[in-house]
Amino acid sequence: MSFRGLSRPNAPSGMGVADHSKTTFMELKQKKVHRYVIFKVDEKKREVVVEKTGGPAESYDDFAASLPENDCRYAVFDFDFVTSENCQKSKIFFIAWSPSTSRIRAKMLYATTKDRFY
């Protein structure tokens, strides 16, 4: 995953990605400082910002409990696993969280801003 267009606003939504969001993602990816990062759209700043990070010892259940019940978010989760050849691996998943109970406006905003992420 990378950030497309750096800080430029996305044409459909007008949202950019905060520098801190990019830095935090790179910390997860390269330094393994975080297990997960949850991003939210800050409509006042018109950019995607970090809402919460989870430490390396946190689990998927901790991550899932951190997602809001009635609002949209983006998240990345660093999943560690062992292959059948007993090799330690890691995969980073991008999650576009959009519960059915969230506002239609929020769903549309997150759907159009998602293009900022690969």
All heavy atoms as an XYZ file, in Angstrom:
955
protein
N       0.849     -1.167      0.000
C       0.000      0.000      0.000
C       0.890      1.224      0.000
O       1.903      1.274      0.670
C      -0.871     -0.012      1.253
C      -1.818      1.122      1.329
S      -2.825      1.019      2.811
C      -2.278      2.456      3.635
N       0.524      2.190     -0.732
C       1.205      3.480     -0.704
C       0.139      4.550     -0.803
O      -1.033      4.262     -0.953
C       2.209      3.582     -1.852
O       1.530      3.545     -3.086
N       0.581      5.779     -0.722
C      -0.369      6.879     -0.815
C      -0.203      7.531     -2.163
O       0.877      7.960     -2.529
C      -0.124      7.888      0.307
C      -0.376      7.305      1.662
C       0.649      6.781      2.425
C      -1.657      7.263      2.175
C       0.405      6.233      3.657
C      -1.914      6.723      3.405
C      -0.875      6.210      4.160
N      -1.279      7.568     -2.910
C      -1.249      8.132     -4.248
C      -1.384      9.648     -4.167
O      -2.193     10.163     -3.425
C      -2.388      7.552     -5.074
C      -2.275      7.938     -6.509
C      -3.312      7.413     -7.418
N      -4.248      6.459     -6.868
C      -5.342      6.108     -7.498
N      -5.641      6.639     -8.657
N      -6.157      5.233     -6.981
N      -0.597     10.347     -4.957
C      -0.758     11.781     -5.079
C      -0.284     12.565     -3.880
O      -0.584     13.741     -3.763
N       0.437     11.932     -2.978
C       0.975     12.587     -1.789
C      -0.088     13.381     -1.063
O      -1.075     12.825     -0.644
C       2.199     13.434     -2.168
C       3.325     12.642     -2.846
C       4.404     13.569     -3.339
C       3.881     11.598     -1.925
N       0.105     14.675     -0.891
C      -0.848     15.467     -0.106
C      -1.898     16.168     -0.956
O      -2.722     16.892     -0.435
C      -0.087     16.514      0.715
O       0.764     15.875      1.618
N      -1.829     15.979     -2.262
C      -2.810     16.637     -3.127
C      -4.207     16.149     -2.813
O      -4.415     14.964     -2.586
C      -2.518     16.333     -4.598
C      -1.291     16.965     -5.121
C      -1.169     16.630     -6.566
N      -1.664     15.261     -6.757
C      -1.422     14.517     -7.809
N      -0.740     14.987     -8.791
N      -1.880     13.290     -7.906
N      -5.163     17.023     -2.826
C      -6.542     16.586     -2.602
C      -7.028     15.667     -3.711
O      -6.628     15.797     -4.857
C      -7.342     17.892     -2.605
C      -6.359     18.968     -2.415
C      -5.048     18.469     -2.954
N      -7.870     14.747     -3.334
C      -8.499     13.837     -4.275
C      -9.596     14.609     -5.017
O     -10.382     15.305     -4.397
C      -9.090     12.669     -3.487
C      -9.666     11.598     -4.366
O      -9.478     11.599     -5.569
N     -10.361     10.664     -3.746
N      -9.649     14.480     -6.321
C     -10.616     15.248     -7.114
C     -12.070     15.031     -6.683
O     -12.772     15.998     -6.431
C     -10.425     14.937     -8.590
N     -12.570     13.779     -6.569
C     -13.977     13.613     -6.206
C     -14.316     14.103     -4.799
O     -15.361     14.692     -4.584
C     -14.214     12.108     -6.321
C     -13.118     11.592     -7.173
C     -11.962     12.508     -6.941
N     -13.450     13.864     -3.828
C     -13.801     14.200     -2.445
C     -13.130     15.472     -1.947
O     -13.560     16.042     -0.954
C     -13.430     13.050     -1.516
O     -12.024     12.925     -1.428
N     -12.044     15.907     -2.602
C     -11.315     17.078     -2.136
C     -10.439     16.808     -0.939
O      -9.930     17.733     -0.311
N     -10.223     15.547     -0.575
C      -9.453     15.180      0.612
C      -8.017     14.828      0.237
O      -7.767     14.191     -0.779
C     -10.064     13.963      1.318
C     -11.429     14.196      1.857
S     -11.391     15.336      3.253
C     -13.128     15.688      3.399
N      -7.089     15.221      1.098
C      -5.694     14.825      0.979
C      -5.355     13.852      2.092
O      -6.216     13.465      2.879
N      -4.088     13.451      2.167
C      -3.623     12.557      3.231
C      -2.579     13.313      4.042
O      -1.602     13.816      3.494
C      -3.020     11.263      2.643
C      -2.495     10.371      3.752
C      -4.051     10.519      1.811
N      -2.796     13.403      5.352
C      -1.879     14.127      6.233
C      -0.505     13.462      6.230
O      -0.399     12.236      6.144
C      -2.439     14.162      7.656
N       0.542     14.276      6.340
C       1.908     13.747      6.391
C       2.077     12.764      7.550
O       2.758     11.750      7.415
C       2.922     14.888      6.519
C       3.043     15.687      5.233
O       2.701     15.156      4.148
O       3.487     16.847      5.298
N       1.465     13.070      8.685
C       1.557     12.181      9.845
C       0.951     10.806      9.537
O       1.447      9.782     10.022
C       0.874     12.818     11.058
C       0.888     11.959     12.278
N       2.049     11.647     12.947
C      -0.104     11.317     12.931
C       1.766     10.856     13.970
N       0.452     10.637     13.982
N      -0.079     10.769      8.718
C      -0.685      9.489      8.329
C       0.309      8.649      7.537
O       0.431      7.442      7.750
C      -1.942      9.722      7.488
O      -2.928     10.378      8.245
N       1.013      9.283      6.616
C       2.008      8.575      5.813
C       3.150      8.069      6.683
O       3.573      6.915      6.558
C       2.554      9.496      4.722
C       1.532      9.939      3.733
C       2.132     10.940      2.780
C       1.099     11.953      2.389
N       1.633     13.076      1.667
N       3.627      8.919      7.591
C       4.725      8.544      8.487
C       4.323      7.372      9.386
O       5.089      6.426      9.567
C       5.132      9.747      9.362
O       5.475     10.838      8.511
C       6.304      9.413     10.260
N       3.125      7.428      9.921
C       2.645      6.371     10.809
C       2.515      5.052     10.057
O       2.880      3.993     10.575
C       1.301      6.765     11.446
O       1.466      8.030     12.110
C       0.839      5.735     12.455
N       2.020      5.095      8.824
C       1.937      3.873      8.029
C       3.329      3.297      7.778
O       3.536      2.080      7.880
C       1.228      4.120      6.695
C       1.345      2.946      5.773
C       0.637      1.779      6.036
C       2.182      2.986      4.679
C       0.763      0.675      5.199
C       2.314      1.889      3.845
C       1.608      0.736      4.109
N       4.292      4.139      7.448
C       5.654      3.659      7.194
C       6.266      3.052      8.457
O       7.035      2.088      8.374
C       6.530      4.784      6.640
C       6.100      5.248      5.256
S       5.851      3.916      4.047
C       7.538      3.472      3.719
N       5.934      3.591      9.632
C       6.397      3.000     10.894
C       5.841      1.588     11.055
O       6.543      0.682     11.499
C       5.986      3.859     12.079
C       6.708      5.172     12.182
C       6.138      6.096     13.251
O       5.078      5.782     13.829
O       6.764      7.130     13.507
N       4.580      1.396     10.703
C       3.965      0.059     10.757
C       4.651     -0.872      9.765
O       5.023     -1.994     10.105
C       2.470      0.148     10.465
C       1.706     -1.177     10.402
C       0.334     -1.024     11.041
C       1.558     -1.683      8.989
N       4.829     -0.401      8.553
C       5.349     -1.236      7.473
C       6.825     -1.598      7.656
O       7.200     -2.762      7.518
C       5.163     -0.501      6.144
C       5.597     -1.286      4.931
C       5.329     -0.497      3.670
C       5.824     -1.246      2.450
N       5.636     -0.445      1.229
N       7.652     -0.621      7.977
C       9.095     -0.851      7.988
C       9.667     -1.151      9.374
O      10.555     -1.973      9.502
C       9.811      0.350      7.387
C       9.467      0.539      5.927
C      10.050      1.816      5.342
O      10.467      2.708      6.065
N      10.070      1.903      4.031
N       9.150     -0.489     10.378
C       9.733     -0.629     11.718
C       8.935     -1.534     12.640
O       9.376     -1.828     13.745
C       9.881      0.748     12.368
C      10.807      1.679     11.603
C      10.882      3.032     12.270
C      11.742      3.978     11.453
N      11.753      5.323     12.043
N       7.728     -1.935     12.208
C       6.859     -2.801     13.015
C       6.552     -2.188     14.383
O       6.439     -2.871     15.387
C       7.485     -4.187     13.199
C       7.829     -4.896     11.912
C       6.582     -5.363     11.247
C       6.911     -6.206     10.025
N       5.734     -6.607      9.326
N       6.405     -0.862     14.408
C       6.117     -0.135     15.649
C       4.659     -0.306     16.052
O       4.331     -0.281     17.231
C       6.465      1.366     15.478
C       6.076      2.179     16.692
C       7.941      1.533     15.183
N       3.785     -0.495     15.068
C       2.347     -0.604     15.321
C       1.815     -1.931     14.777
O       2.285     -2.415     13.745
C       1.588      0.532     14.628
C       2.168      1.885     14.867
N       2.132      2.515     16.089
C       2.823      2.729     14.030
C       2.728      3.692     15.994
N       3.153      3.842     14.752
N       0.811     -2.492     15.439
C       0.092     -3.672     14.909
C      -0.969     -3.198     13.917
O      -1.236     -3.836     12.916
C      -0.572     -4.433     16.053
C      -1.507     -5.528     15.627
C      -0.829     -6.703     14.968
N       0.212     -7.225     15.817
C       1.266     -7.895     15.386
N       1.400     -8.161     14.108
N       2.185     -8.313     16.203
N      -1.572     -2.049     14.227
C      -2.593     -1.512     13.333
C      -2.625      0.013     13.438
O      -2.146      0.596     14.402
C      -3.977     -2.087     13.628
C      -4.519     -1.787     15.006
C      -5.207     -0.603     15.270
C      -4.367     -2.689     16.052
C      -5.708     -0.331     16.532
C      -4.864     -2.433     17.314
C      -5.535     -1.250     17.547
O      -6.033     -0.968     18.799
N      -3.185      0.630     12.394
C      -3.416      2.074     12.371
C      -4.833      2.284     11.865
O      -5.221      1.704     10.842
C      -2.425      2.822     11.451
C      -2.690      4.323     11.487
C      -0.982      2.520     11.816
N      -5.600      3.091     12.586
C      -6.952      3.446     12.153
C      -6.927      4.909     11.725
O      -6.446      5.773     12.462
C      -7.975      3.212     13.280
C      -8.008      1.721     13.641
C      -9.363      3.709     12.857
C      -8.889      1.380     14.820
N      -7.419      5.162     10.515
C      -7.456      6.503      9.941
C      -8.902      6.985      9.874
O      -9.817      6.191      9.665
C      -6.906      6.504      8.511
C      -5.505      5.997      8.384
C      -5.254      4.674      8.052
C      -4.428      6.844      8.580
C      -3.961      4.203      7.913
C      -3.123      6.385      8.442
C      -2.891      5.053      8.111
N      -9.079      8.298     10.002
C     -10.407      8.872      9.793
C     -10.286     10.099      8.907
O      -9.217     10.711      8.807
C     -11.084      9.220     11.117
C     -10.526     10.435     11.814
C     -11.359     10.737     13.047
C     -11.015     12.093     13.597
N     -11.920     12.485     14.662
N     -11.381     10.454      8.273
C     -11.428     11.658      7.445
C     -11.786     12.824      8.349
O     -12.822     12.816      9.009
C     -12.462     11.502      6.313
C     -12.652     12.823      5.590
C     -12.041     10.413      5.349
N     -10.894     13.804      8.390
C     -11.156     15.036      9.138
C     -11.724     16.035      8.132
O     -10.991     16.590      7.310
C      -9.864     15.555      9.765
C     -10.086     16.766     10.651
O     -11.015     17.570     10.375
O      -9.324     16.922     11.622
N     -13.035     16.232      8.195
C     -13.692     17.085      7.199
C     -13.293     18.545      7.334
O     -13.280     19.271      6.339
C     -15.208     16.916      7.275
C     -15.656     15.537      6.822
C     -17.152     15.418      6.689
O     -17.724     16.159      5.865
O     -17.741     14.600      7.414
N     -12.953     18.998      8.548
C     -12.535     20.391      8.725
C     -11.169     20.637      8.095
O     -10.955     21.653      7.445
C     -12.502     20.744     10.213
C     -13.886     20.820     10.840
C     -13.824     21.156     12.299
C     -15.233     21.102     12.884
N     -15.235     21.165     14.330
N     -10.238     19.709      8.288
C      -8.895     19.842      7.707
C      -8.855     19.367      6.258
O      -7.884     19.601      5.557
C      -7.883     19.028      8.515
C      -7.628     19.564      9.894
C      -6.556     18.723     10.572
C      -6.245     19.221     11.962
N      -5.224     18.378     12.608
N      -9.910     18.644      5.846
C     -10.007     18.095      4.501
C      -8.855     17.148      4.189
O      -8.249     17.204      3.118
C     -10.119     19.201      3.458
C     -11.260     20.151      3.782
C     -11.968     20.803      2.659
N     -12.281     20.077      1.482
C     -13.369     19.296      1.324
N     -14.208     19.140      2.293
N     -13.588     18.682      0.183
N      -8.567     16.257      5.180
C      -7.523     15.272      4.956
C      -7.752     14.033      5.824
O      -8.516     14.067      6.785
C      -6.136     15.854      5.211
C      -5.883     16.312      6.623
C      -4.542     17.005      6.784
O      -3.818     17.207      5.792
O      -4.220     17.349      7.922
N      -7.076     12.961      5.458
C      -7.134     11.715      6.212
C      -6.074     11.777      7.299
O      -4.898     12.023      7.008
C      -6.902     10.497      5.284
C      -6.912      9.208      6.081
C      -7.946     10.466      4.175
N      -6.497     11.573      8.544
C      -5.596     11.678      9.692
C      -5.618     10.376     10.491
O      -6.541      9.571     10.383
C      -5.981     12.865     10.607
C      -5.877     14.189      9.869
C      -7.372     12.690     11.187
N      -4.587     10.189     11.322
C      -4.516      9.020     12.202
C      -5.453      9.237     13.380
O      -5.396     10.265     14.044
C      -3.071      8.801     12.714
C      -3.033      7.678     13.756
C      -2.137      8.494     11.558
N      -6.312      8.261     13.629
C      -7.194      8.321     14.793
C      -6.613      7.516     15.950
O      -6.635      7.949     17.095
C      -8.580      7.781     14.453
C      -9.513      7.811     15.663
C     -10.893      7.318     15.345
O     -11.038      6.186     14.858
O     -11.843      8.095     15.580
N      -6.058      6.334     15.638
C      -5.555      5.466     16.704
C      -4.511      4.515     16.142
O      -4.614      4.104     14.985
C      -6.708      4.662     17.308
C      -6.271      3.768     18.432
C      -7.415      3.043     19.086
C      -6.817      2.225     20.229
N      -7.763      1.465     20.952
N      -3.546      4.162     16.982
C      -2.583      3.126     16.636
C      -2.618      2.055     17.716
O      -2.941      2.338     18.872
C      -1.149      3.689     16.523
O      -0.779      4.280     17.764
C      -1.035      4.709     15.413
N      -2.281      0.845     17.325
C      -2.212     -0.261     18.276
C      -0.786     -0.755     18.370
O      -0.095     -0.886     17.360
N      -0.331     -1.027     19.575
C       1.027     -1.507     19.797
C       1.252     -2.888     19.212
O       0.305     -3.616     18.906
N       2.518     -3.287     19.071
C       2.854     -4.580     18.455
C       2.258     -5.787     19.182
O       2.029     -6.824     18.565
C       4.380     -4.629     18.513
C       4.823     -3.229     18.743
C       3.701     -2.513     19.409
N       1.982     -5.664     20.466
C       1.446     -6.792     21.238
C      -0.072     -6.923     21.129
O      -0.643     -7.913     21.587
C       1.851     -6.651     22.704
N      -0.734     -5.945     20.514
C      -2.195     -5.987     20.428
C      -2.657     -7.013     19.400
O      -1.946     -7.335     18.454
C      -2.748     -4.598     20.116
C      -2.538     -3.635     21.279
C      -3.373     -2.383     21.179
O      -4.574     -2.495     20.862
O      -2.815     -1.312     21.416
N      -3.868     -7.513     19.590
C      -4.415     -8.580     18.750
C      -5.426     -8.030     17.745
O      -5.812     -6.860     17.798
C      -5.104     -9.611     19.638
O      -6.274     -9.035     20.209
N      -5.892     -8.939     16.888
C      -6.950     -8.573     15.952
C      -8.221     -8.189     16.703
O      -8.934     -7.275     16.298
C      -7.231     -9.718     14.965
C      -8.316     -9.364     13.993
C      -8.037     -8.574     12.882
C      -9.625     -9.777     14.205
C      -9.047     -8.212     11.995
C     -10.635     -9.421     13.320
C     -10.343     -8.645     12.220
O     -11.336     -8.283     11.360
N      -8.499     -8.869     17.811
C      -9.683     -8.539     18.611
C      -9.594     -7.120     19.171
O     -10.590     -6.396     19.213
C      -9.864     -9.543     19.751
C     -10.286    -10.918     19.241
O     -10.878    -10.988     18.143
O     -10.013    -11.909     19.939
N      -8.387     -6.709     19.598
C      -8.189     -5.334     20.067
C      -8.467     -4.352     18.933
O      -9.107     -3.318     19.125
C      -6.754     -5.122     20.571
C      -6.407     -5.994     21.761
O      -7.290     -6.221     22.614
O      -5.246     -6.441     21.841
N      -7.968     -4.686     17.757
C      -8.185     -3.851     16.583
C      -9.677     -3.727     16.264
O     -10.203     -2.632     16.102
C      -7.425     -4.448     15.386
C      -7.881     -3.958     14.058
C      -7.624     -2.656     13.648
C      -8.575     -4.786     13.187
C      -8.052     -2.190     12.412
C      -9.002     -4.350     11.953
C      -8.733     -3.046     11.569
N     -10.362     -4.864     16.188
C     -11.787     -4.863     15.842
C     -12.600     -4.071     16.859
O     -13.542     -3.356     16.494
C     -12.299     -6.299     15.739
N     -12.224     -4.153     18.132
C     -12.935     -3.414     19.178
C     -12.706     -1.904     19.063
O     -13.497     -1.117     19.582
C     -12.501     -3.912     20.557
N     -11.646     -1.509     18.376
C     -11.321     -0.083     18.224
C     -12.084      0.587     17.092
O     -12.093      1.812     16.988
C      -9.823      0.087     17.966
O      -9.082     -0.362     19.063
N     -12.704     -0.194     16.228
C     -13.457      0.380     15.109
C     -14.821      0.864     15.602
O     -15.472      0.184     16.391
C     -13.638     -0.662     14.007
C     -12.357     -1.063     13.291
C     -12.595     -2.290     12.419
C     -11.807      0.078     12.468
N     -15.259      2.040     15.147
C     -16.539      2.567     15.610
C     -17.718      1.748     15.084
O     -17.673      1.220     13.969
C     -16.566      3.992     15.062
C     -15.646      3.971     13.902
C     -14.606      2.932     14.198
N     -18.737      1.670     15.892
C     -19.905      0.873     15.541
C     -20.745      1.506     14.438
O     -21.336      0.807     13.619
C     -20.760      0.699     16.797
C     -21.588     -0.538     16.816
C     -22.265     -0.728     18.155
O     -21.557     -0.859     19.167
O     -23.512     -0.695     18.171
N     -20.778      2.865     14.407
C     -21.700      3.557     13.498
C     -21.021      4.582     12.591
O     -21.690      5.499     12.121
C     -22.790      4.269     14.315
C     -23.634      3.287     15.088
O     -24.093      2.296     14.549
N     -23.817      3.550     16.365
N     -19.732      4.442     12.359
C     -19.049      5.412     11.506
C     -17.997      4.696     10.665
O     -17.514      3.619     11.026
C     -18.407      6.513     12.348
C     -18.216      7.804     11.566
O     -18.576      7.857     10.365
O     -17.692      8.774     12.148
N     -17.621      5.304      9.560
C     -16.645      4.734      8.632
C     -15.222      5.051      9.075
O     -14.977      6.067      9.727
C     -16.879      5.294      7.230
S     -18.526      4.988      6.584
N     -14.300      4.200      8.678
C     -12.874      4.408      8.927
C     -12.092      3.633      7.870
O     -12.601      2.732      7.214
C     -12.438      3.897     10.307
C     -12.998      4.632     11.493
C     -12.453      6.059     11.583
N     -12.905      6.741     12.776
C     -14.012      7.454     12.876
N     -14.826      7.579     11.842
N     -14.325      8.067     13.997
N     -10.808      3.991      7.750
C      -9.839      3.185      7.023
C      -8.916      2.613      8.078
O      -8.694      3.234      9.119
C      -8.990      4.013      6.066
C      -9.765      4.769      5.029
C      -9.662      6.144      4.947
C     -10.579      4.105      4.123
C     -10.361      6.849      3.988
C     -11.279      4.808      3.171
C     -11.167      6.175      3.106
O     -11.868      6.862      2.165
N      -8.333      1.476      7.770
C      -7.377      0.893      8.704
C      -6.385      0.031      7.946
O      -6.673     -0.458      6.851
C      -8.106      0.060      9.754
N      -5.223     -0.139      8.541
C      -4.254     -1.128      8.079
C      -3.926     -2.005      9.279
O      -3.814     -1.522     10.409
C      -2.979     -0.500      7.474
C      -3.273      0.106      6.125
C      -2.360      0.531      8.383
N      -3.812     -3.304      9.019
C      -3.526     -4.274     10.072
C      -2.375     -5.148      9.616
O      -2.396     -5.695      8.512
C      -4.761     -5.137     10.360
C      -4.569     -6.082     11.513
C      -4.779     -5.651     12.811
C      -4.165     -7.395     11.297
C      -4.590     -6.523     13.879
C      -3.978     -8.257     12.351
C      -4.193     -7.822     13.649
N      -1.355     -5.276     10.457
C      -0.179     -6.090     10.165
C      -0.393     -7.472     10.777
O      -0.333     -7.638     11.994
C       1.070     -5.423     10.734
C       2.356     -6.093     10.290
O       2.301     -7.068      9.523
O       3.436     -5.634     10.719
N      -0.670     -8.451      9.924
C      -1.007     -9.806     10.362
C       0.217    -10.711     10.286
O       0.789    -10.902      9.209
C      -2.130    -10.357      9.476
C      -2.546    -11.756      9.806
C      -3.195    -12.029     10.994
C      -2.292    -12.792      8.927
C      -3.593    -13.322     11.302
C      -2.685    -14.087      9.218
C      -3.334    -14.353     10.417
N       0.632    -11.254     11.417
C       1.751    -12.197     11.479
C       1.217    -13.618     11.436
O       0.194    -13.924     12.057
C       2.554    -12.003     12.768
C       3.284    -10.678     12.822
O       3.682    -10.177     11.750
O       3.464    -10.148     13.925
N       1.919    -14.482     10.711
C       1.516    -15.890     10.637
C       2.730    -16.757     10.328
O       3.798    -16.252      9.966
C       0.429    -16.090      9.579
C       0.844    -15.725      8.179
C       1.246    -16.706      7.283
C       0.821    -14.401      7.751
C       1.626    -16.370      5.988
C       1.190    -14.055      6.462
C       1.598    -15.045      5.577
N       2.569    -18.062     10.493
C       3.621    -19.030     10.208
C       3.143    -19.919      9.070
O       2.026    -20.449      9.117
C       3.945    -19.876     11.467
C       5.013    -20.912     11.158
C       4.384    -18.981     12.619
N       3.971    -20.063      8.044
C       3.611    -20.880      6.887
C       3.714    -22.367      7.219
O       4.242    -22.738      8.269
C       4.526    -20.574      5.686
O       5.850    -21.012      6.007
C       4.513    -19.094      5.332
N       3.246    -23.205      6.310
C       3.335    -24.654      6.507
C       4.790    -25.127      6.535
O       5.090    -26.197      7.057
C       2.562    -25.393      5.411
O       3.058    -25.017      4.147
N       5.705    -24.312      5.995
C       7.143    -24.627      6.037
C       7.793    -24.075      7.304
O       9.018    -24.004      7.408
C       7.863    -24.052      4.805
C       7.471    -24.683      3.494
C       6.213    -24.056      2.910
O       5.937    -22.863      3.177
O       5.485    -24.767      2.203
N       6.958    -23.620      8.266
C       7.409    -23.078      9.551
C       8.232    -21.787      9.380
O       9.210    -21.559     10.079
C       8.191    -24.121     10.355
C       8.145    -23.810     11.837
O       7.193    -23.185     12.314
N       9.161    -24.227     12.559
N       7.818    -20.959      8.442
C       8.487    -19.684      8.167
C       7.596    -18.543      8.668
O       6.411    -18.484      8.335
C       8.721    -19.566      6.663
S       9.667    -18.126      6.190
N       8.163    -17.646      9.463
C       7.418    -16.499      9.992
C       7.195    -15.476      8.878
O       8.147    -15.061      8.215
C       8.194    -15.856     11.139
C       7.478    -14.729     11.835
C       6.332    -15.202     12.723
O       6.370    -16.281     13.264
N       5.315    -14.373     12.849
N       5.937    -15.098      8.664
C       5.581    -14.128      7.617
C       4.681    -13.048      8.193
O       4.124    -13.190      9.277
C       4.836    -14.826      6.469
C       5.629    -15.831      5.715
C       6.427    -15.159      4.657
C       7.085    -16.209      3.772
N       7.608    -15.652      2.576
N       4.514    -11.994      7.400
C       3.650    -10.886      7.792
C       2.984    -10.327      6.538
O       3.631    -10.195      5.500
C       4.492     -9.804      8.469
O       3.718     -8.678      8.755
N       1.707    -10.022      6.640
C       0.963     -9.375      5.555
C       0.239     -8.170      6.121
O      -0.317     -8.229      7.220
C      -0.081    -10.325      4.944
C       0.490    -11.485      4.189
C       0.954    -11.054      2.832
C       1.435    -12.263      2.052
N       2.029    -11.895      0.812
N       0.235     -7.098      5.351
C      -0.475     -5.885      5.765
C      -1.767     -5.803      4.962
O      -1.757     -5.858      3.729
C       0.386     -4.636      5.546
C       1.636     -4.704      6.427
C      -0.418     -3.372      5.847
C       2.637     -3.607      6.177
N      -2.872     -5.691      5.697
C      -4.190     -5.609      5.079
C      -4.734     -4.193      5.181
O      -4.628     -3.573      6.237
C      -5.178     -6.553      5.778
C      -4.885     -8.001      5.537
C      -4.043     -8.702      6.385
C      -5.435     -8.656      4.451
C      -3.764    -10.037      6.165
C      -5.160     -9.987      4.221
C      -4.322    -10.688      5.085
N      -5.322     -3.704      4.083
C      -6.032     -2.431      4.090
C      -7.510     -2.740      4.254
O      -8.059     -3.599      3.559
C      -5.802     -1.667      2.783
C      -6.650     -0.426      2.685
C      -6.305      0.706      3.395
C      -7.790     -0.400      1.899
C      -7.086      1.857      3.321
C      -8.578      0.740      1.821
C      -8.215      1.863      2.532
N      -8.154     -2.058      5.184
C      -9.563     -2.292      5.467
C     -10.329     -0.982      5.310
O      -9.959      0.029      5.911
C      -9.741     -2.852      6.893
C      -9.013     -4.197      6.990
C     -11.208     -2.982      7.258
C      -8.562     -4.568      8.343
N     -11.363     -1.002      4.507
C     -12.276      0.142      4.386
C     -13.512     -0.230      5.207
O     -14.341     -1.023      4.768
C     -12.624      0.398      2.927
N     -13.611      0.304      6.406
C     -14.677     -0.007      7.355
C     -15.865      0.902      7.075
O     -15.769      2.119      7.190
C     -14.144      0.196      8.761
C     -15.130     -0.020      9.865
C     -15.732      0.945     10.617
C     -15.611     -1.259     10.358
N     -16.560      0.379     11.545
C     -16.507     -0.986     11.408
C     -15.389     -2.588     10.008
C     -17.165     -1.980     12.110
C     -16.040     -3.568     10.713
C     -16.913     -3.260     11.748
N     -16.983      0.297      6.700
C     -18.180      1.062      6.381
C     -19.406      0.280      6.848
O     -20.064     -0.401      6.062
C     -18.242      1.312      4.869
O     -19.340      2.107      4.547
N     -19.722      0.358      8.145
C     -20.857     -0.408      8.661
C     -22.177      0.076      8.064
O     -22.320      1.242      7.692
C     -20.810     -0.171     10.170
C     -19.961      1.018     10.374
C     -19.068      1.149      9.186
N     -23.130     -0.820      7.985
C     -24.426     -0.484      7.384
C     -25.165      0.599      8.170
O     -26.017      1.290      7.619
C     -25.301     -1.739      7.275
O     -25.522     -2.291      8.551
N     -24.814      0.778      9.442
C     -25.489      1.782     10.275
C     -24.874      3.177     10.150
O     -25.388      4.125     10.746
C     -25.450      1.358     11.754
O     -24.087      1.115     12.125
C     -26.283      0.107     11.986
N     -23.793      3.323      9.386
C     -23.178      4.650      9.242
C     -23.996      5.521      8.290
O     -24.790      5.029      7.484
C     -21.734      4.532      8.768
O     -21.667      3.873      7.545
N     -23.780      6.836      8.396
C     -24.516      7.792      7.555
C     -24.153      7.596      6.078
O     -23.019      7.280      5.745
C     -24.154      9.222      7.958
C     -24.520      9.609      9.363
C     -24.110     11.062      9.701
N     -23.144     11.662      8.810
C     -21.865     11.889      9.125
N     -21.386     11.585     10.299
N     -21.062     12.461      8.255
N     -25.115      7.823      5.212
C     -24.892      7.682      3.770
C     -23.817      8.654      3.305
O     -22.950      8.303      2.514
C     -26.205      7.875      2.988
C     -27.139      6.712      3.290
C     -25.942      7.986      1.496
C     -28.521      6.847      2.711
N     -23.849      9.887      3.822
C     -22.828     10.884      3.451
C     -21.429     10.390      3.796
O     -20.496     10.541      3.012
C     -23.118     12.210      4.147
C     -22.051     13.270      3.903
C     -22.455     14.629      4.447
N     -21.426     15.582      4.682
C     -20.450     15.949      3.883
N     -20.323     15.384      2.720
N     -19.576     16.875      4.219
N     -21.272      9.789      4.975
C     -19.971      9.267      5.387
C     -19.526      8.132      4.470
O     -18.355      8.065      4.061
C     -20.023      8.789      6.834
N     -20.441      7.245      4.123
C     -20.104      6.136      3.225
C     -19.626      6.659      1.871
O     -18.649      6.154      1.309
C     -21.320      5.231      3.013
C     -21.677      4.404      4.223
C     -22.890      3.554      3.896
C     -23.445      2.885      5.109
N     -24.596      2.041      4.793
N     -20.308      7.675      1.360
C     -19.923      8.246      0.066
C     -18.561      8.933      0.163
O     -17.714      8.769     -0.721
C     -20.987      9.225     -0.413
C     -22.279      8.544     -0.815
S     -23.622      9.671     -1.225
C     -22.899     10.688     -2.475
N     -18.341      9.687      1.223
C     -17.065     10.384      1.412
C     -15.913      9.390      1.512
O     -14.880      9.546      0.861
C     -17.129     11.256      2.673
C     -15.859     12.018      3.020
C     -15.513     13.015      1.922
C     -16.039     12.743      4.345
N     -16.082      8.344      2.298
C     -15.018      7.352      2.453
C     -14.802      6.560      1.167
O     -13.664      6.213      0.836
C     -15.317      6.431      3.642
C     -14.839      7.015      4.950
C     -15.561      8.003      5.601
C     -13.652      6.593      5.537
C     -15.123      8.556      6.797
C     -13.197      7.138      6.731
C     -13.947      8.117      7.359
O     -13.492      8.664      8.534
N     -15.870      6.291      0.433
C     -15.732      5.557     -0.827
C     -14.917      6.353     -1.845
O     -14.074      5.796     -2.550
C     -17.098      5.213     -1.396
N     -15.140      7.660     -1.919
C     -14.406      8.467     -2.899
C     -12.993      8.792     -2.423
O     -12.086      8.925     -3.231
C     -15.146      9.782     -3.221
O     -15.370     10.514     -2.017
C     -16.459      9.497     -3.910
N     -12.791      8.901     -1.130
C     -11.459      9.212     -0.598
C     -10.562      7.978     -0.596
O      -9.340      8.101     -0.606
C     -11.585      9.789      0.834
O     -12.496     10.888      0.793
C     -10.262     10.276      1.361
N     -11.135      6.806     -0.626
C     -10.370      5.552     -0.591
C      -9.367      5.486     -1.731
O      -8.327      4.832     -1.615
C     -11.341      4.373     -0.641
C     -10.666      3.017     -0.590
C     -11.682      1.911     -0.549
C     -12.432      1.857     -1.849
N     -13.352      0.736     -1.954
N      -9.639      6.173     -2.825
C      -8.722      6.163     -3.976
C      -7.359      6.751     -3.645
O      -6.433      6.596     -4.425
C      -9.346      6.917     -5.151
C     -10.572      6.217     -5.706
O     -10.743      5.026     -5.409
O     -11.364      6.876     -6.394
N      -7.228      7.408     -2.503
C      -5.942      7.967     -2.079
C      -4.976      6.865     -1.641
O      -3.784      7.074     -1.550
C      -6.106      8.953     -0.926
C      -7.038     10.106     -1.229
C      -6.677     10.875     -2.464
N      -5.448     11.593     -2.287
C      -4.742     12.089     -3.297
N      -5.129     11.920     -4.514
N      -3.640     12.740     -3.074
N      -5.513      5.699     -1.346
C      -4.712      4.570     -0.889
C      -4.623      3.519     -1.990
O      -5.579      3.285     -2.702
C      -5.366      3.902      0.329
C      -5.482      4.780      1.526
C      -6.602      5.562      1.736
C      -4.467      4.829      2.456
C      -6.719      6.361      2.835
C      -4.571      5.640      3.577
C      -5.697      6.413      3.752
N      -3.493      2.868     -2.090
C      -3.369      1.711     -3.001
C      -3.558      0.477     -2.183
O      -3.149      0.346     -1.102
C      -1.984      1.646     -3.622
C      -1.854      2.474     -4.851
C      -1.517      3.806     -4.768
C      -2.027      1.909     -6.090
C      -1.366      4.564     -5.908
C      -1.866      2.662     -7.234
C      -1.538      3.992     -7.135
O      -1.386      4.727     -8.265
